């Protein structure tokens, strides 16, 4: 199982994106902070199970309230991936090391 998790990460490491299928597998075996960077209203309209809502505009100020260890795994998502890519850049600039973007955002998950 550890080899499978490593393989998922190594495939994603270059672009730091993860598919929903790989996210679900990862969450079975690892502690993952799943963060929805959409607005509170968008979050209330529907979100992934276990997600924490920290809007893009508050991510820099509020991330430390939820994720204390900068080596913990963080998966970010929004509607289509734009805001979560920006949030990823912000968190990496703050020193967070294991930050990934959910490929295609929640829209791709709901299309299934």
Biopython code that builds the backbone (N, CA, C, O; Angstrom):
import numpy as np
from Bio.PDB.StructureBuilder import StructureBuilder

atoms = [
    (1, "UNK", "N", (0.821, -1.198, 0.000)),
    (1, "UNK", "CA", (0.000, 0.000, 0.000)),
    (1, "UNK", "C", (0.866, 1.263, 0.000)),
    (1, "UNK", "O", (0.538, 2.238, -0.676)),
    (2, "UNK", "N", (1.956, 1.250, 0.745)),
    (2, "UNK", "CA", (2.853, 2.404, 0.796)),
    (2, "UNK", "C", (3.421, 2.676, -0.596)),
    (2, "UNK", "O", (3.548, 3.832, -0.999)),
    (3, "UNK", "N", (3.761, 1.620, -1.328)),
    (3, "UNK", "CA", (4.297, 1.794, -2.685)),
    (3, "UNK", "C", (3.264, 2.453, -3.587)),
    (3, "UNK", "O", (3.611, 3.288, -4.422)),
    (4, "UNK", "N", (2.004, 2.085, -3.425)),
    (4, "UNK", "CA", (0.945, 2.672, -4.234)),
    (4, "UNK", "C", (0.802, 4.165, -3.931)),
    (4, "UNK", "O", (0.640, 4.972, -4.847)),
    (5, "UNK", "N", (0.861, 4.527, -2.672)),
    (5, "UNK", "CA", (0.775, 5.940, -2.268)),
    (5, "UNK", "C", (1.952, 6.715, -2.850)),
    (5, "UNK", "O", (1.771, 7.812, -3.379)),
    (6, "UNK", "N", (3.150, 6.154, -2.757)),
    (6, "UNK", "CA", (4.329, 6.823, -3.315)),
    (6, "UNK", "C", (4.188, 7.019, -4.813)),
    (6, "UNK", "O", (4.551, 8.069, -5.345)),
    (7, "UNK", "N", (3.661, 6.010, -5.493)),
    (7, "UNK", "CA", (3.483, 6.101, -6.941)),
    (7, "UNK", "C", (2.505, 7.230, -7.297)),
    (7, "UNK", "O", (2.727, 7.959, -8.264)),
    (8, "UNK", "N", (1.441, 7.372, -6.529)),
    (8, "UNK", "CA", (0.473, 8.449, -6.744)),
    (8, "UNK", "C", (1.178, 9.792, -6.622)),
    (8, "UNK", "O", (1.003, 10.676, -7.462)),
    (9, "UNK", "N", (1.979, 9.939, -5.564)),
    (9, "UNK", "CA", (2.665, 11.201, -5.348)),
    (9, "UNK", "C", (3.712, 11.471, -6.412)),
    (9, "UNK", "O", (3.825, 12.599, -6.892)),
    (10, "UNK", "N", (4.473, 10.470, -6.786)),
    (10, "UNK", "CA", (5.525, 10.695, -7.772)),
    (10, "UNK", "C", (4.948, 11.095, -9.124)),
    (10, "UNK", "O", (5.552, 11.892, -9.842)),
    (11, "UNK", "N", (3.780, 10.547, -9.483)),
    (11, "UNK", "CA", (3.144, 10.941, -10.732)),
    (11, "UNK", "C", (2.668, 12.387, -10.678)),
    (11, "UNK", "O", (2.659, 13.078, -11.696)),
    (12, "UNK", "N", (2.276, 12.841, -9.503)),
    (12, "UNK", "CA", (1.715, 14.184, -9.343)),
    (12, "UNK", "C", (2.758, 15.228, -8.993)),
    (12, "UNK", "O", (2.484, 16.427, -9.056)),
    (13, "UNK", "N", (3.946, 14.786, -8.624)),
    (13, "UNK", "CA", (4.915, 15.701, -8.029)),
    (13, "UNK", "C", (5.321, 16.834, -8.955)),
    (13, "UNK", "O", (5.526, 17.961, -8.504)),
    (14, "UNK", "N", (5.440, 16.545, -10.248)),
    (14, "UNK", "CA", (5.911, 17.559, -11.175)),
    (14, "UNK", "C", (4.945, 18.732, -11.270)),
    (14, "UNK", "O", (5.359, 19.886, -11.163)),
    (15, "UNK", "N", (3.664, 18.448, -11.470)),
    (15, "UNK", "CA", (2.695, 19.531, -11.588)),
    (15, "UNK", "C", (1.921, 19.757, -10.295)),
    (15, "UNK", "O", (1.124, 20.689, -10.194)),
    (16, "UNK", "N", (2.161, 18.905, -9.317)),
    (16, "UNK", "CA", (1.518, 19.021, -8.003)),
    (16, "UNK", "C", (0.002, 19.065, -8.129)),
    (16, "UNK", "O", (-0.662, 19.843, -7.445)),
    (17, "UNK", "N", (-0.541, 18.229, -9.002)),
    (17, "UNK", "CA", (-1.978, 18.062, -9.126)),
    (17, "UNK", "C", (-2.318, 16.613, -8.809)),
    (17, "UNK", "O", (-1.508, 15.708, -9.009)),
    (18, "UNK", "N", (-3.530, 16.415, -8.314)),
    (18, "UNK", "CA", (-3.966, 15.075, -7.965)),
    (18, "UNK", "C", (-5.390, 14.881, -8.468)),
    (18, "UNK", "O", (-6.216, 15.789, -8.378)),
    (19, "UNK", "N", (-5.673, 13.710, -8.992)),
    (19, "UNK", "CA", (-7.027, 13.427, -9.468)),
    (19, "UNK", "C", (-7.921, 13.103, -8.270)),
    (19, "UNK", "O", (-7.434, 12.783, -7.186)),
    (20, "UNK", "N", (-9.221, 13.192, -8.481)),
    (20, "UNK", "CA", (-10.171, 12.871, -7.415)),
    (20, "UNK", "C", (-10.040, 11.402, -6.997)),
    (20, "UNK", "O", (-10.102, 11.082, -5.810)),
    (21, "UNK", "N", (-9.862, 10.529, -7.959)),
    (21, "UNK", "CA", (-9.696, 9.097, -7.658)),
    (21, "UNK", "C", (-8.482, 8.885, -6.750)),
    (21, "UNK", "O", (-8.566, 8.164, -5.756)),
    (22, "UNK", "N", (-7.357, 9.512, -7.091)),
    (22, "UNK", "CA", (-6.157, 9.378, -6.273)),
    (22, "UNK", "C", (-6.325, 10.041, -4.910)),
    (22, "UNK", "O", (-5.779, 9.564, -3.915)),
    (23, "UNK", "N", (-7.077, 11.135, -4.862)),
    (23, "UNK", "CA", (-7.356, 11.799, -3.589)),
    (23, "UNK", "C", (-8.107, 10.862, -2.655)),
    (23, "UNK", "O", (-7.745, 10.735, -1.485)),
    (24, "UNK", "N", (-9.142, 10.210, -3.155)),
    (24, "UNK", "CA", (-9.916, 9.289, -2.317)),
    (24, "UNK", "C", (-9.037, 8.159, -1.786)),
    (24, "UNK", "O", (-9.145, 7.782, -0.619)),
    (25, "UNK", "N", (-8.185, 7.631, -2.623)),
    (25, "UNK", "CA", (-7.271, 6.552, -2.209)),
    (25, "UNK", "C", (-6.302, 7.057, -1.139)),
    (25, "UNK", "O", (-6.057, 6.378, -0.142)),
    (26, "UNK", "N", (-5.765, 8.234, -1.355)),
    (26, "UNK", "CA", (-4.812, 8.829, -0.427)),
    (26, "UNK", "C", (-5.450, 9.069, 0.936)),
    (26, "UNK", "O", (-4.825, 8.826, 1.968)),
    (27, "UNK", "N", (-6.693, 9.546, 0.941)),
    (27, "UNK", "CA", (-7.373, 9.861, 2.195)),
    (27, "UNK", "C", (-7.677, 8.618, 3.028)),
    (27, "UNK", "O", (-7.930, 8.731, 4.227)),
    (28, "UNK", "N", (-7.656, 7.443, 2.417)),
    (28, "UNK", "CA", (-7.864, 6.196, 3.158)),
    (28, "UNK", "C", (-6.655, 5.858, 4.022)),
    (28, "UNK", "O", (-6.783, 5.187, 5.046)),
    (29, "UNK", "N", (-5.478, 6.329, 3.604)),
    (29, "UNK", "CA", (-4.239, 5.877, 4.220)),
    (29, "UNK", "C", (-3.405, 6.972, 4.878)),
    (29, "UNK", "O", (-2.459, 6.665, 5.604)),
    (30, "UNK", "N", (-3.726, 8.212, 4.645)),
    (30, "UNK", "CA", (-2.920, 9.324, 5.153)),
    (30, "UNK", "C", (-3.816, 10.403, 5.732)),
    (30, "UNK", "O", (-4.992, 10.506, 5.381)),
    (31, "UNK", "N", (-3.256, 11.198, 6.614)),
    (31, "UNK", "CA", (-3.946, 12.390, 7.078)),
    (31, "UNK", "C", (-3.745, 13.475, 6.033)),
    (31, "UNK", "O", (-2.616, 13.833, 5.695)),
    (32, "UNK", "N", (-4.847, 13.986, 5.533)),
    (32, "UNK", "CA", (-4.825, 14.981, 4.469)),
    (32, "UNK", "C", (-5.730, 16.134, 4.876)),
    (32, "UNK", "O", (-6.842, 15.919, 5.359)),
    (33, "UNK", "N", (-5.255, 17.343, 4.684)),
    (33, "UNK", "CA", (-6.090, 18.521, 4.876)),
    (33, "UNK", "C", (-6.682, 18.879, 3.524)),
    (33, "UNK", "O", (-5.965, 19.303, 2.618)),
    (34, "UNK", "N", (-7.984, 18.708, 3.389)),
    (34, "UNK", "CA", (-8.697, 19.018, 2.160)),
    (34, "UNK", "C", (-9.321, 20.395, 2.344)),
    (34, "UNK", "O", (-10.186, 20.580, 3.201)),
    (35, "UNK", "N", (-8.885, 21.358, 1.544)),
    (35, "UNK", "CA", (-9.309, 22.741, 1.735)),
    (35, "UNK", "C", (-10.011, 23.270, 0.491)),
    (35, "UNK", "O", (-9.460, 23.266, -0.609)),
    (36, "UNK", "N", (-11.236, 23.720, 0.697)),
    (36, "UNK", "CA", (-12.061, 24.344, -0.329)),
    (36, "UNK", "C", (-11.788, 25.845, -0.272)),
    (36, "UNK", "O", (-12.081, 26.488, 0.736)),
    (37, "UNK", "N", (-11.235, 26.403, -1.335)),
    (37, "UNK", "CA", (-10.860, 27.819, -1.317)),
    (37, "UNK", "C", (-11.923, 28.703, -1.980)),
    (37, "UNK", "O", (-11.654, 29.862, -2.297)),
    (38, "UNK", "N", (-13.113, 28.166, -2.187)),
    (38, "UNK", "CA", (-14.204, 28.967, -2.728)),
    (38, "UNK", "C", (-14.818, 29.837, -1.630)),
    (38, "UNK", "O", (-14.431, 29.739, -0.466)),
    (39, "UNK", "N", (-15.762, 30.677, -2.001)),
    (39, "UNK", "CA", (-16.437, 31.536, -1.027)),
    (39, "UNK", "C", (-17.284, 30.691, -0.071)),
    (39, "UNK", "O", (-17.580, 29.529, -0.349)),
    (40, "UNK", "N", (-17.665, 31.287, 1.046)),
    (40, "UNK", "CA", (-18.526, 30.596, 2.013)),
    (40, "UNK", "C", (-19.840, 30.174, 1.358)),
    (40, "UNK", "O", (-20.341, 29.080, 1.618)),
    (41, "UNK", "N", (-20.391, 31.031, 0.518)),
    (41, "UNK", "CA", (-21.651, 30.719, -0.153)),
    (41, "UNK", "C", (-21.501, 29.510, -1.071)),
    (41, "UNK", "O", (-22.346, 28.614, -1.065)),
    (42, "UNK", "N", (-20.430, 29.483, -1.858)),
    (42, "UNK", "CA", (-20.199, 28.334, -2.744)),
    (42, "UNK", "C", (-20.029, 27.056, -1.928)),
    (42, "UNK", "O", (-20.553, 26.003, -2.292)),
    (43, "UNK", "N", (-19.292, 27.158, -0.823)),
    (43, "UNK", "CA", (-19.066, 26.011, 0.059)),
    (43, "UNK", "C", (-20.398, 25.479, 0.599)),
    (43, "UNK", "O", (-20.639, 24.272, 0.606)),
    (44, "UNK", "N", (-21.250, 26.391, 1.046)),
    (44, "UNK", "CA", (-22.550, 25.995, 1.605)),
    (44, "UNK", "C", (-23.439, 25.337, 0.557)),
    (44, "UNK", "O", (-24.280, 24.504, 0.896)),
    (45, "UNK", "N", (-23.267, 25.696, -0.696)),
    (45, "UNK", "CA", (-24.065, 25.107, -1.770)),
    (45, "UNK", "C", (-23.655, 23.669, -2.074)),
    (45, "UNK", "O", (-24.404, 22.931, -2.714)),
    (46, "UNK", "N", (-22.480, 23.271, -1.622)),
    (46, "UNK", "CA", (-22.011, 21.907, -1.810)),
    (46, "UNK", "C", (-20.499, 21.837, -1.774)),
    (46, "UNK", "O", (-19.814, 22.684, -2.348)),
    (47, "UNK", "N", (-19.979, 20.821, -1.094)),
    (47, "UNK", "CA", (-18.531, 20.664, -0.965)),
    (47, "UNK", "C", (-18.191, 19.189, -0.783)),
    (47, "UNK", "O", (-19.071, 18.362, -0.546)),
    (48, "UNK", "N", (-16.921, 18.875, -0.894)),
    (48, "UNK", "CA", (-16.469, 17.501, -0.700)),
    (48, "UNK", "C", (-16.469, 17.165, 0.784)),
    (48, "UNK", "O", (-16.168, 18.017, 1.620)),
    (49, "UNK", "N", (-16.806, 15.926, 1.108)),
    (49, "UNK", "CA", (-16.822, 15.481, 2.506)),
    (49, "UNK", "C", (-15.465, 15.686, 3.157)),
    (49, "UNK", "O", (-14.430, 15.334, 2.591)),
    (50, "UNK", "N", (-15.480, 16.252, 4.336)),
    (50, "UNK", "CA", (-14.256, 16.448, 5.096)),
    (50, "UNK", "C", (-13.503, 17.723, 4.768)),
    (50, "UNK", "O", (-12.455, 17.991, 5.356)),
    (51, "UNK", "N", (-14.024, 18.518, 3.832)),
    (51, "UNK", "CA", (-13.320, 19.736, 3.419)),
    (51, "UNK", "C", (-13.493, 20.856, 4.448)),
    (51, "UNK", "O", (-14.538, 21.002, 5.082)),
    (52, "UNK", "N", (-12.437, 21.623, 4.579)),
    (52, "UNK", "CA", (-12.418, 22.838, 5.397)),
    (52, "UNK", "C", (-12.565, 24.002, 4.430)),
    (52, "UNK", "O", (-11.927, 24.012, 3.377)),
    (53, "UNK", "N", (-13.391, 24.979, 4.767)),
    (53, "UNK", "CA", (-13.567, 26.141, 3.893)),
    (53, "UNK", "C", (-12.702, 27.303, 4.371)),
    (53, "UNK", "O", (-12.932, 27.873, 5.438)),
    (54, "UNK", "N", (-11.705, 27.640, 3.561)),
    (54, "UNK", "CA", (-10.891, 28.842, 3.759)),
    (54, "UNK", "C", (-10.813, 29.493, 2.381)),
    (54, "UNK", "O", (-10.123, 28.994, 1.492)),
    (55, "UNK", "N", (-11.515, 30.596, 2.209)),
    (55, "UNK", "CA", (-11.535, 31.219, 0.881)),
    (55, "UNK", "C", (-10.131, 31.661, 0.478)),
    (55, "UNK", "O", (-9.273, 31.903, 1.327)),
    (56, "UNK", "N", (-9.918, 31.760, -0.811)),
    (56, "UNK", "CA", (-8.627, 32.199, -1.349)),
    (56, "UNK", "C", (-8.176, 33.488, -0.682)),
    (56, "UNK", "O", (-6.996, 33.662, -0.377)),
    (57, "UNK", "N", (-9.117, 34.382, -0.460)),
    (57, "UNK", "CA", (-8.776, 35.704, 0.068)),
    (57, "UNK", "C", (-8.381, 35.670, 1.548)),
    (57, "UNK", "O", (-7.831, 36.642, 2.064)),
    (58, "UNK", "N", (-8.658, 34.564, 2.223)),
    (58, "UNK", "CA", (-8.307, 34.428, 3.643)),
    (58, "UNK", "C", (-7.240, 33.372, 3.903)),
    (58, "UNK", "O", (-6.815, 33.192, 5.044)),
    (59, "UNK", "N", (-6.805, 32.678, 2.863)),
    (59, "UNK", "CA", (-5.911, 31.528, 3.050)),
    (59, "UNK", "C", (-4.618, 31.897, 3.773)),
    (59, "UNK", "O", (-4.169, 31.158, 4.649)),
    (60, "UNK", "N", (-4.027, 33.013, 3.423)),
    (60, "UNK", "CA", (-2.748, 33.400, 4.030)),
    (60, "UNK", "C", (-2.898, 33.659, 5.528)),
    (60, "UNK", "O", (-2.013, 33.311, 6.311)),
    (61, "UNK", "N", (-4.008, 34.265, 5.925)),
    (61, "UNK", "CA", (-4.231, 34.616, 7.336)),
    (61, "UNK", "C", (-4.730, 33.437, 8.164)),
    (61, "UNK", "O", (-4.428, 33.358, 9.354)),
    (62, "UNK", "N", (-5.485, 32.521, 7.565)),
    (62, "UNK", "CA", (-6.166, 31.496, 8.345)),
    (62, "UNK", "C", (-5.554, 30.096, 8.285)),
    (62, "UNK", "O", (-5.892, 29.255, 9.118)),
    (63, "UNK", "N", (-4.674, 29.823, 7.340)),
    (63, "UNK", "CA", (-4.153, 28.463, 7.185)),
    (63, "UNK", "C", (-3.510, 27.941, 8.462)),
    (63, "UNK", "O", (-3.652, 26.764, 8.792)),
    (64, "UNK", "N", (-2.801, 28.809, 9.184)),
    (64, "UNK", "CA", (-2.129, 28.394, 10.417)),
    (64, "UNK", "C", (-3.075, 27.953, 11.514)),
    (64, "UNK", "O", (-2.654, 27.261, 12.441)),
    (65, "UNK", "N", (-4.348, 28.335, 11.437)),
    (65, "UNK", "CA", (-5.344, 27.890, 12.409)),
    (65, "UNK", "C", (-5.697, 26.417, 12.219)),
    (65, "UNK", "O", (-6.185, 25.768, 13.144)),
    (66, "UNK", "N", (-5.455, 25.899, 11.037)),
    (66, "UNK", "CA", (-5.835, 24.525, 10.699)),
    (66, "UNK", "C", (-4.647, 23.603, 10.491)),
    (66, "UNK", "O", (-4.671, 22.454, 10.933)),
    (67, "UNK", "N", (-3.617, 24.087, 9.832)),
    (67, "UNK", "CA", (-2.460, 23.253, 9.492)),
    (67, "UNK", "C", (-1.235, 23.839, 10.193)),
    (67, "UNK", "O", (-0.701, 24.867, 9.776)),
    (68, "UNK", "N", (-0.802, 23.177, 11.253)),
    (68, "UNK", "CA", (0.336, 23.665, 12.047)),
    (68, "UNK", "C", (1.681, 23.217, 11.473)),
    (68, "UNK", "O", (2.660, 23.961, 11.511)),
    (69, "UNK", "N", (1.716, 22.007, 10.948)),
    (69, "UNK", "CA", (2.950, 21.424, 10.449)),
    (69, "UNK", "C", (3.084, 21.699, 8.943)),
    (69, "UNK", "O", (2.231, 21.276, 8.162)),
    (70, "UNK", "N", (4.116, 22.382, 8.545)),
    (70, "UNK", "CA", (4.274, 22.766, 7.140)),
    (70, "UNK", "C", (4.663, 21.607, 6.228)),
    (70, "UNK", "O", (4.810, 21.794, 5.020)),
    (71, "UNK", "N", (4.830, 20.406, 6.796)),
    (71, "UNK", "CA", (5.095, 19.236, 5.960)),
    (71, "UNK", "C", (3.859, 18.343, 5.820)),
    (71, "UNK", "O", (3.928, 17.302, 5.166)),
    (72, "UNK", "N", (2.734, 18.730, 6.422)),
    (72, "UNK", "CA", (1.494, 17.963, 6.265)),
    (72, "UNK", "C", (0.981, 18.092, 4.829)),
    (72, "UNK", "O", (1.287, 19.060, 4.134)),
    (73, "UNK", "N", (0.211, 17.120, 4.405)),
    (73, "UNK", "CA", (-0.333, 17.101, 3.055)),
    (73, "UNK", "C", (-1.581, 17.982, 2.997)),
    (73, "UNK", "O", (-2.511, 17.821, 3.787)),
    (74, "UNK", "N", (-1.580, 18.903, 2.056)),
    (74, "UNK", "CA", (-2.714, 19.806, 1.835)),
    (74, "UNK", "C", (-3.174, 19.639, 0.394)),
    (74, "UNK", "O", (-2.379, 19.745, -0.540)),
    (75, "UNK", "N", (-4.470, 19.374, 0.224)),
    (75, "UNK", "CA", (-5.074, 19.310, -1.102)),
    (75, "UNK", "C", (-6.059, 20.467, -1.190)),
    (75, "UNK", "O", (-6.961, 20.590, -0.362)),
    (76, "UNK", "N", (-5.881, 21.306, -2.190)),
    (76, "UNK", "CA", (-6.730, 22.475, -2.390)),
    (76, "UNK", "C", (-7.668, 22.246, -3.559)),
    (76, "UNK", "O", (-7.305, 21.586, -4.532)),
    (77, "UNK", "N", (-8.880, 22.793, -3.466)),
    (77, "UNK", "CA", (-9.763, 22.764, -4.626)),
    (77, "UNK", "C", (-10.677, 23.982, -4.642)),
    (77, "UNK", "O", (-10.927, 24.620, -3.620)),
    (78, "UNK", "N", (-11.163, 24.275, -5.836)),
    (78, "UNK", "CA", (-12.160, 25.326, -6.050)),
    (78, "UNK", "C", (-13.123, 24.775, -7.100)),
    (78, "UNK", "O", (-13.299, 23.561, -7.192)),
    (79, "UNK", "N", (-13.738, 25.634, -7.882)),
    (79, "UNK", "CA", (-14.665, 25.151, -8.915)),
    (79, "UNK", "C", (-13.940, 24.452, -10.050)),
    (79, "UNK", "O", (-14.257, 23.313, -10.393)),
    (80, "UNK", "N", (-12.954, 25.144, -10.639)),
    (80, "UNK", "CA", (-12.300, 24.581, -11.823)),
    (80, "UNK", "C", (-10.784, 24.487, -11.722)),
    (80, "UNK", "O", (-10.147, 23.933, -12.619)),
    (81, "UNK", "N", (-10.191, 25.010, -10.657)),
    (81, "UNK", "CA", (-8.753, 24.884, -10.468)),
    (81, "UNK", "C", (-7.979, 26.180, -10.445)),
    (81, "UNK", "O", (-6.822, 26.182, -10.024)),
    (82, "UNK", "N", (-8.557, 27.275, -10.874)),
    (82, "UNK", "CA", (-7.842, 28.556, -10.922)),
    (82, "UNK", "C", (-7.515, 29.126, -9.551)),
    (82, "UNK", "O", (-6.362, 29.454, -9.272)),
    (83, "UNK", "N", (-8.516, 29.243, -8.703)),
    (83, "UNK", "CA", (-8.284, 29.794, -7.360)),
    (83, "UNK", "C", (-7.413, 28.872, -6.520)),
    (83, "UNK", "O", (-6.590, 29.337, -5.732)),
    (84, "UNK", "N", (-7.593, 27.580, -6.687)),
    (84, "UNK", "CA", (-6.783, 26.648, -5.893)),
    (84, "UNK", "C", (-5.315, 26.675, -6.338)),
    (84, "UNK", "O", (-4.425, 26.477, -5.511)),
    (85, "UNK", "N", (-5.046, 26.914, -7.624)),
    (85, "UNK", "CA", (-3.653, 27.066, -8.065)),
    (85, "UNK", "C", (-3.029, 28.308, -7.431)),
    (85, "UNK", "O", (-1.864, 28.286, -7.033)),
    (86, "UNK", "N", (-3.797, 29.381, -7.338)),
    (86, "UNK", "CA", (-3.301, 30.605, -6.702)),
    (86, "UNK", "C", (-3.075, 30.372, -5.204)),
    (86, "UNK", "O", (-2.075, 30.832, -4.652)),
    (87, "UNK", "N", (-3.981, 29.674, -4.556)),
    (87, "UNK", "CA", (-3.826, 29.357, -3.128)),
    (87, "UNK", "C", (-2.597, 28.472, -2.910)),
    (87, "UNK", "O", (-1.877, 28.639, -1.925)),
    (88, "UNK", "N", (-2.361, 27.540, -3.820)),
    (88, "UNK", "CA", (-1.183, 26.670, -3.745)),
    (88, "UNK", "C", (0.091, 27.497, -3.783)),
    (88, "UNK", "O", (1.016, 27.261, -3.005)),
    (89, "UNK", "N", (0.136, 28.460, -4.684)),
    (89, "UNK", "CA", (1.301, 29.342, -4.795)),
    (89, "UNK", "C", (1.513, 30.119, -3.489)),
    (89, "UNK", "O", (2.645, 30.255, -3.026)),
    (90, "UNK", "N", (0.447, 30.619, -2.907)),
    (90, "UNK", "CA", (0.528, 31.367, -1.651)),
    (90, "UNK", "C", (1.077, 30.480, -0.538)),
    (90, "UNK", "O", (1.974, 30.890, 0.199)),
    (91, "UNK", "N", (0.541, 29.268, -0.413)),
    (91, "UNK", "CA", (0.983, 28.366, 0.655)),
    (91, "UNK", "C", (2.433, 27.936, 0.464)),
    (91, "UNK", "O", (3.179, 27.823, 1.437)),
    (92, "UNK", "N", (2.832, 27.699, -0.766)),
    (92, "UNK", "CA", (4.233, 27.348, -1.023)),
    (92, "UNK", "C", (5.150, 28.513, -0.647)),
    (92, "UNK", "O", (6.237, 28.300, -0.109)),
    (93, "UNK", "N", (4.720, 29.724, -0.925)),
    (93, "UNK", "CA", (5.510, 30.900, -0.533)),
    (93, "UNK", "C", (5.589, 31.055, 0.982)),
    (93, "UNK", "O", (6.535, 31.652, 1.498)),
    (94, "UNK", "N", (4.604, 30.521, 1.695)),
    (94, "UNK", "CA", (4.616, 30.542, 3.162)),
    (94, "UNK", "C", (5.455, 29.403, 3.744)),
    (94, "UNK", "O", (5.664, 29.338, 4.955)),
    (95, "UNK", "N", (5.933, 28.511, 2.880)),
    (95, "UNK", "CA", (6.793, 27.421, 3.332)),
    (95, "UNK", "C", (6.132, 26.067, 3.454)),
    (95, "UNK", "O", (6.772, 25.116, 3.903)),
    (96, "UNK", "N", (4.864, 25.945, 3.068)),
    (96, "UNK", "CA", (4.205, 24.635, 3.094)),
    (96, "UNK", "C", (4.777, 23.802, 1.954)),
    (96, "UNK", "O", (4.905, 24.281, 0.828)),
    (97, "UNK", "N", (5.118, 22.553, 2.253)),
    (97, "UNK", "CA", (5.877, 21.736, 1.316)),
    (97, "UNK", "C", (5.042, 20.752, 0.501)),
    (97, "UNK", "O", (5.363, 20.486, -0.658)),
    (98, "UNK", "N", (3.991, 20.217, 1.079)),
    (98, "UNK", "CA", (3.200, 19.172, 0.425)),
    (98, "UNK", "C", (1.829, 19.716, 0.056)),
    (98, "UNK", "O", (0.821, 19.312, 0.637)),
    (99, "UNK", "N", (1.787, 20.630, -0.907)),
    (99, "UNK", "CA", (0.545, 21.276, -1.319)),
    (99, "UNK", "C", (0.201, 20.818, -2.732)),
    (99, "UNK", "O", (1.020, 20.912, -3.646)),
    (100, "UNK", "N", (-1.016, 20.324, -2.895)),
    (100, "UNK", "CA", (-1.464, 19.802, -4.183)),
    (100, "UNK", "C", (-2.784, 20.442, -4.580)),
    (100, "UNK", "O", (-3.563, 20.877, -3.732)),
    (101, "UNK", "N", (-3.016, 20.489, -5.869)),
    (101, "UNK", "CA", (-4.230, 21.040, -6.443)),
    (101, "UNK", "C", (-5.086, 19.884, -6.957)),
    (101, "UNK", "O", (-4.577, 18.990, -7.634)),
    (102, "UNK", "N", (-6.391, 19.896, -6.638)),
    (102, "UNK", "CA", (-7.300, 18.880, -7.167)),
    (102, "UNK", "C", (-7.537, 19.177, -8.640)),
    (102, "UNK", "O", (-8.112, 20.207, -8.993)),
    (103, "UNK", "N", (-7.098, 18.285, -9.476)),
    (103, "UNK", "CA", (-7.146, 18.482, -10.930)),
    (103, "UNK", "C", (-8.580, 18.704, -11.405)),
    (103, "UNK", "O", (-9.454, 17.866, -11.184)),
    (104, "UNK", "N", (-8.813, 19.846, -12.061)),
    (104, "UNK", "CA", (-10.128, 20.157, -12.607)),
    (104, "UNK", "C", (-11.124, 20.728, -11.615)),
    (104, "UNK", "O", (-12.217, 21.138, -12.005)),
    (105, "UNK", "N", (-10.767, 20.761, -10.350)),
    (105, "UNK", "CA", (-11.655, 21.306, -9.327)),
    (105, "UNK", "C", (-12.867, 20.440, -9.057)),
    (105, "UNK", "O", (-12.986, 19.323, -9.560)),
    (106, "UNK", "N", (-13.766, 20.985, -8.249)),
    (106, "UNK", "CA", (-14.961, 20.234, -7.852)),
    (106, "UNK", "C", (-15.901, 20.024, -9.029)),
    (106, "UNK", "O", (-16.675, 19.067, -9.032)),
    (107, "UNK", "N", (-15.850, 20.898, -10.029)),
    (107, "UNK", "CA", (-16.693, 20.725, -11.207)),
    (107, "UNK", "C", (-16.437, 19.379, -11.890)),
    (107, "UNK", "O", (-17.368, 18.740, -12.378)),
    (108, "UNK", "N", (-15.182, 18.956, -11.923)),
    (108, "UNK", "CA", (-14.850, 17.658, -12.535)),
    (108, "UNK", "C", (-15.374, 16.506, -11.697)),
    (108, "UNK", "O", (-15.733, 15.459, -12.237)),
    (109, "UNK", "N", (-15.421, 16.686, -10.387)),
    (109, "UNK", "CA", (-15.923, 15.640, -9.496)),
    (109, "UNK", "C", (-17.433, 15.485, -9.715)),
    (109, "UNK", "O", (-17.934, 14.364, -9.799)),
    (110, "UNK", "N", (-18.155, 16.604, -9.806)),
    (110, "UNK", "CA", (-19.602, 16.562, -9.954)),
    (110, "UNK", "C", (-20.045, 16.105, -11.330)),
    (110, "UNK", "O", (-21.176, 15.646, -11.491)),
    (111, "UNK", "N", (-19.185, 16.220, -12.319)),
    (111, "UNK", "CA", (-19.515, 15.787, -13.685)),
    (111, "UNK", "C", (-19.641, 14.273, -13.743)),
    (111, "UNK", "O", (-20.400, 13.752, -14.560)),
    (112, "UNK", "N", (-18.924, 13.567, -12.905)),
    (112, "UNK", "CA", (-18.875, 12.094, -12.938)),
    (112, "UNK", "C", (-20.234, 11.472, -12.833)),
    (112, "UNK", "O", (-20.356, 10.247, -12.847)),
]
sb = StructureBuilder()
sb.init_structure("model")
sb.init_model(0)
sb.init_chain("A")
sb.init_seg("    ")
for serial, (resi, resn, name, xyz) in enumerate(atoms, 1):
    if name == "N":
        sb.init_residue(resn, " ", resi, " ")
    sb.init_atom(name, np.array(xyz, "f"), 0.0, 1.0, " ", f" {name:<3s}", serial, name[0])
structure = sb.get_structure()
